[in-house]
Amino acid sequence: MATQQEFADFLSEIELRAYKQALFAVLDEHVALDIVQDSMMKLIEKYADKPLEELPPLFQRILQNTIRDYYRRQKSRSMWITLFSAFKSDDDEKGNEGYDLLETLPIAEDSYGNNDPHKELEQSQLLNLVEKGLKTLPARQREAFLLRYWEGMDVSETAKVMGCSEGSVKTHCSRAVHTLATLLEKKGIKL
């Protein structure tokens, strides 16, 4: 069983990565924060008695299920919004400001701690291209890609979190990598 301090350390360590993962999934910073907070609360409420090594896959499974729940709720809400949209005037509609994910991603520093402006520019442009590419991926491919390459999970852990076979994880990851590589090659970036 994890101690309170170990549990708190785990949650603070996973918080930013979980937020970025939820943000890629829902594309709304406020909703992503709510999803991460709900996921952390569910982990605490239901699995506080689990050993520390079991927490990462449990949390990822809870996070993915919370994201899916969000989409289910949105689907039923959108039906009602569509039904009542005829009653909304054009004056009531407000445009959403775009969210720049790059503001939340840290710029890498070189081994001496000095930032190279050229490398920062290249990295920010590359991150922008990858971010755009991730948004175009189907949800399951994006989920598999983020769990495998962002969270560093192996194939079996990813399969457990996603609730599918290891073969499906490999297929989703392969397709996601191929799509992203093709996108980058079109922009002149060789991997």
C-alpha positions in Angstrom: 0.0 0.0 0.0 1.3 3.4 -1.0 1.8 5.9 1.8 0.1 9.3 1.7 3.4 11.0 0.7 4.1 8.5 -2.0 0.5 8.9 -3.3 0.9 12.7 -3.2 4.2 12.5 -5.0 2.8 10.3 -7.7 -0.1 12.7 -8.3 2.1 15.7 -8.5 4.5 13.9 -10.9 1.7 12.8 -13.3 -0.4 16.0 -13.2 1.2 17.9 -16.1 1.5 14.9 -18.4 -2.1 13.9 -17.7 -3.3 17.5 -18.4 -1.5 17.6 -21.7 -2.9 14.2 -22.6 -6.5 15.3 -21.7 -5.9 18.6 -23.6 -5.0 16.7 -26.8 -8.1 14.6 -26.4 -10.7 17.4 -25.7 -9.0 20.5 -27.0 -10.3 22.7 -24.2 -8.0 23.7 -21.3 -10.8 24.1 -18.7 -12.4 20.7 -19.6 -8.9 19.1 -19.6 -8.3 20.4 -16.0 -11.7 19.1 -14.9 -11.0 15.7 -16.4 -7.6 15.4 -14.7 -9.0 16.5 -11.4 -11.9 14.1 -11.6 -9.5 11.3 -12.6 -7.2 12.0 -9.6 -10.2 12.1 -7.2 -11.5 8.7 -8.6 -8.0 7.2 -8.1 -7.8 8.5 -4.5 -11.3 7.4 -3.6 -11.2 3.9 -5.1 -7.5 2.8 -5.2 -5.8 4.5 -2.2 -5.0 1.0 -0.8 -3.1 -0.1 -3.9 0.7 -0.4 -4.0 2.6 2.4 -5.7 3.7 0.3 -8.7 0.0 -0.3 -9.6 -0.9 3.3 -9.7 0.3 4.4 -13.2 -1.7 2.0 -15.2 -4.7 2.4 -13.0 -4.6 6.2 -13.3 -4.2 6.0 -17.1 -7.2 3.7 -17.3 -9.3 6.1 -15.2 -8.1 9.1 -17.2 -9.0 7.5 -20.5 -12.4 6.4 -19.2 -13.1 9.9 -17.9 -12.3 11.3 -21.3 -14.7 8.9 -22.9 -17.4 9.8 -20.4 -16.9 13.4 -21.4 -17.5 12.6 -25.0 -20.6 10.5 -24.2 -22.0 13.4 -22.2 -21.2 15.9 -25.1 -22.9 13.7 -27.6 -26.2 13.7 -25.7 -25.8 17.5 -24.9 -25.2 18.3 -28.5 -28.5 16.7 -29.5 -30.3 19.1 -27.2 -28.2 22.1 -28.4 -29.0 21.2 -32.0 -32.7 21.0 -31.1 -32.7 24.4 -29.4 -30.2 26.2 -31.6 -33.0 27.7 -33.7 -34.0 29.8 -30.7 -30.5 31.3 -30.4 -29.9 34.7 -32.0 -26.7 35.6 -33.9 -25.9 38.2 -31.2 -25.7 35.4 -28.6 -23.0 33.5 -30.4 -19.5 34.3 -29.4 -16.3 33.1 -31.1 -13.9 30.9 -29.1 -10.4 32.2 -28.9 -7.8 29.7 -30.1 -5.7 27.9 -27.5 -2.0 27.6 -28.1 -0.8 24.3 -26.7 2.8 25.4 -27.2 2.5 27.8 -24.4 2.2 24.8 -22.0 5.1 22.8 -23.5 8.5 23.6 -22.1 11.3 24.5 -24.5 14.2 22.1 -24.2 17.5 23.5 -23.0 20.8 22.3 -24.2 23.2 20.4 -21.9 24.7 23.6 -20.5 21.3 25.1 -19.6 21.6 27.8 -22.4 18.8 28.3 -24.8 19.7 28.4 -28.5 17.2 30.7 -30.2 17.5 28.7 -33.5 16.9 25.4 -31.8 14.0 26.9 -29.9 12.5 28.1 -33.1 13.0 24.8 -34.8 11.5 22.9 -31.8 8.5 25.2 -31.6 7.8 24.8 -35.3 8.2 21.0 -35.0 5.9 20.9 -32.0 3.4 23.0 -33.8 3.4 20.5 -36.8 3.1 17.5 -34.5 0.3 19.2 -32.5 -1.6 19.8 -35.8 -0.9 16.2 -36.8 -2.2 14.8 -33.5 -5.4 16.7 -33.9 -6.0 15.0 -37.3 -5.5 11.5 -36.0 -8.5 9.3 -35.1 -9.1 9.2 -31.4 -7.9 5.6 -30.9 -4.7 6.3 -32.8 -4.0 9.5 -30.9 -4.7 7.7 -27.6 -2.3 4.8 -28.4 0.4 7.2 -29.7 0.2 9.4 -26.5 0.2 6.5 -24.2 3.1 4.7 -25.9 5.3 7.6 -26.8 4.3 10.4 -24.4 3.7 8.3 -21.3 6.3 5.8 -22.2 4.1 2.8 -21.6 4.9 -0.6 -23.1 2.5 -2.4 -25.5 0.8 -4.5 -22.8 0.2 -1.6 -20.4 -1.2 0.5 -23.3 -3.5 -2.4 -24.2 -4.8 -2.7 -20.7 -5.5 1.1 -20.4 -7.2 1.2 -23.8 -9.1 -2.0 -23.3 -8.0 -3.7 -26.5 -5.5 -6.3 -27.7 -1.7 -5.7 -28.0 -2.1 -6.2 -31.7 -4.6 -3.3 -31.9 -2.2 -1.1 -30.0 0.6 -1.9 -32.4 -1.7 -1.2 -35.4 -2.9 2.1 -33.9 0.6 3.3 -33.1 1.9 2.2 -36.5 -0.8 4.1 -38.3 -0.3 7.2 -36.1 3.4 7.3 -36.6 3.0 6.8 -40.4 0.5 9.6 -40.6 2.7 12.0 -38.5 5.8 11.1 -40.5 4.0 11.7 -43.8 2.8 15.0 -42.5 6.4 16.0 -41.4 7.9 14.8 -44.7 5.4 17.0 -46.6 6.8 19.9 -44.6 10.3 19.0 -45.5 11.3 17.4 -42.2 13.1 14.1 -42.5 13.0 11.7 -39.6 
